Amino acid sequence: MKPPEEGSTVVVYASGNTQGIVGEFRVGRLIIGSPEKVWELVGKGYYGVTSEAWRYIEGAKRAVAIEVREPKTYASTVKLEKIRRIIPGWNPPLSYEELREGDPFYELIAKYLVARVD
């Protein structure tokens, strides 16, 4: 899977107890390489990355660190059950998914979520 392009918008889905879309950000600089190299550049407490994050990239062949620019929190969380009422059977991607115009989820974002930005 190719990494997102610099300047693209990422919509953030929070799992766990939240289970909903909470906001978005613009993709900044990408750091791509072996997990060890990426960790060496971002994993020493810089950029707000903690040692707990290592478990997400440990043992991978390639790791990607994404700089978060222009973060926005939606005024309210768009819960998974609400999304599924609009798009039955929708599941959040495990990492990320590129959306294209015409995709039902893209249309939901464009029409519904943009109005929810603080």
C-alpha positions in Angstrom: 0.0 0.0 0.0 1.4 3.4 -1.0 1.6 6.1 1.7 -0.8 9.1 1.5 0.5 12.0 -0.5 1.8 15.2 1.1 -1.1 17.7 1.3 -3.9 15.2 1.2 -6.5 15.1 3.9 -6.8 12.3 6.4 -10.1 11.7 8.2 -9.4 10.2 11.7 -11.5 7.3 13.0 -10.9 6.5 16.7 -11.4 2.9 17.7 -11.8 1.6 21.3 -14.6 3.2 23.3 -15.0 6.1 20.9 -15.8 4.1 17.7 -16.3 7.1 15.5 -14.8 9.8 13.3 -13.3 12.5 15.4 -11.5 14.9 13.0 -9.1 15.3 10.2 -5.6 16.6 9.4 -3.5 17.5 6.4 -0.5 15.3 5.6 2.8 16.9 6.0 6.3 15.4 5.6 6.6 11.6 5.3 9.4 9.6 6.8 9.6 6.2 5.1 12.1 3.4 5.8 12.9 0.5 8.0 11.2 0.5 11.4 14.5 1.0 13.0 15.4 4.0 10.8 11.9 5.6 11.3 12.1 5.0 15.0 15.5 6.6 15.2 14.2 9.7 13.6 10.8 10.1 15.4 10.7 7.7 18.4 12.9 9.4 21.0 10.1 11.4 22.5 10.2 14.0 19.7 7.0 14.9 17.9 4.9 13.5 20.7 5.7 9.9 19.9 6.1 7.6 22.9 7.8 4.2 23.2 4.3 2.5 23.2 4.1 3.3 19.5 7.1 1.0 18.7 4.8 -2.1 19.0 2.9 -0.9 15.9 6.0 -1.0 13.6 8.2 -3.5 15.3 8.9 -6.4 12.9 7.5 -4.7 9.9 9.5 -4.5 6.6 8.7 -0.8 6.1 7.4 1.9 8.4 5.9 5.3 7.6 5.7 8.3 9.9 3.3 11.0 8.9 3.6 14.6 10.0 0.2 16.0 11.1 -0.5 19.5 9.9 -3.6 21.6 10.4 -5.4 19.1 12.8 -9.1 19.8 13.2 -11.5 18.2 15.7 -15.1 17.8 14.6 -17.6 19.5 16.9 -19.1 16.0 17.6 -18.0 12.5 17.0 -19.7 10.7 14.1 -20.3 7.3 15.7 -19.9 4.1 13.8 -23.5 3.1 14.2 -24.6 6.4 12.6 -22.2 5.8 9.7 -23.6 2.3 9.2 -27.2 3.7 9.1 -26.1 5.8 6.1 -23.7 3.2 4.6 -24.8 -0.3 5.7 -22.0 -2.7 6.5 -19.2 0.0 6.4 -16.1 -0.9 8.4 -13.2 1.5 9.1 -10.0 0.5 7.4 -7.3 -1.2 9.5 -4.7 1.5 8.6 -6.0 3.9 5.9 -8.0 3.8 2.7 -7.8 6.3 -0.2 -11.2 7.8 -1.0 -12.3 8.9 -4.4 -15.0 11.1 -5.6 -18.2 9.0 -6.0 -17.3 6.6 -3.2 -20.2 6.6 -0.7 -17.9 7.3 2.2 -16.2 10.1 0.3 -19.6 11.6 -0.4 -20.6 11.3 3.3 -17.4 13.1 4.3 -17.9 15.8 1.7 -21.5 16.5 2.6 -21.9 15.6 6.3 -18.6 15.9 8.2 -17.2 19.2 6.8 -20.1 21.0 8.6 -18.9 19.5 11.8 -15.4 21.1 11.9 -14.9 23.5 14.9 
